[in-house]
């Protein structure tokens, strides 16, 4: 349990105070600089993206001229620009909210109010985490509503009613409370009871929780939001089953999800872990693609498993989360960590909840600079999965399937190259289809 004890008024305390002041100031300056640089880069990249897409709005790239109509290309451009402009607003709001929580003392004020009403203890710390999540969620609601019922609606993607949106929100909050609060309570308890190595035990709990989610999400949580029915197209089922046998895979079932209930976007995915793996097709995807194209899309997903991309990402998540927990374990005992981020730590009460929240708030500011590296790794995995699909099915079928998905999802064919390098987890269409065509020769 992290407690801060006030120093006596002596020369040693004065020396400690000088060190504390300088360390707090350095953290404040570093955090402010990182926030300014990352925000500037985000705005610059978004402006580049919007301008580049707008500049190429009226001309379909030569490689897609025969397959993509100008009307679809313009729709994708307009959709991308609209989302990018909304993203600029989201960046501005997130910066204001972050600074309000940290340097302007919002989190400190919330903590003080809960201390006065609940006293210092486990209940107060859980209330602090829950209050923070609730307030943050309420602040996010207006923009979420705008994105769904204005942007998605304008371009014909939204199929949700406000009633369904509110029901989904209620379910998400209920699941979050039933699952999140016990995990948060357990981690807080470990911080107070497991000594200086609490972070190692907390990391084990967190990893176990994430692995458990891989098992229970497909069968228990996902059906709370969507209806999953067995694939009843016998010919397609036979093709898919043959493909999976040919690739050496087995799944618990082949399912169709009623994605059209909420959105016109199309997709397919291979989910679960171990014996709980299942193949899921959006109904919108099956309505749009031929059987051969469905084969190619599924082979791409199987390629991720064949190349151990999922396992590699899980291992990377294990490593990064271990690093983060160990860092929190050290920072939680540093007074300057709290004061440098605008929070006055409790003198006679646990600071565990404060430490977790401050770390969660500051991590994305510094983690942004890893975005290009993680995006590059993801794009490499996508190329490898495409190559596997070409080897197991048909390159031309994969190309036509991807073109249909790009068109149906209004994905721009002309992203800004710099923006794509930083953010895109999937290769731009021109690079991806060129690579598939070359591999198919």
Secondary structure, 3 states (H helix, E strand, C coil): CCCCCCCCCCHHHHHHHHHHHHHHHHHHHHHHHHHHHHHHHHHHHHHHHHHHHHHCCCCCCHHHCCCCCHHHHHHHHHHHHHHHHHHHHHHHHHHHHHHHHCCCCHHHHHHHHHHHHHCCCHHHHHHHHHHHHHHHHHHHHHHHHHHHHHHHHHCCCECCCHHHHHHHHHHHHHHHHHHHHHHHHHHHHHHHHCHHHHHHHHHHHHHHHHHHHHHHHHHHHHHHCCCEEECCCHHHHHHHHHHHHHHCCCCCCEEEECHHHCECCCCEEEECCHHHCEEEEEHHHHHHCCHHHHHHHHHHHHHHHHCCHHHHHHHHHHHHHHHHHHHHHHHCCCHHHHHHCCCCCCCCCCCHHHHHHHHHHHHHHHHHHHHHHHHHHHHHHHHHHHHHHHHHCCHHHHHHHHHHHHHHCCCCCCCCHHHHHHHCCCCCHHHHHHHHHHHHC
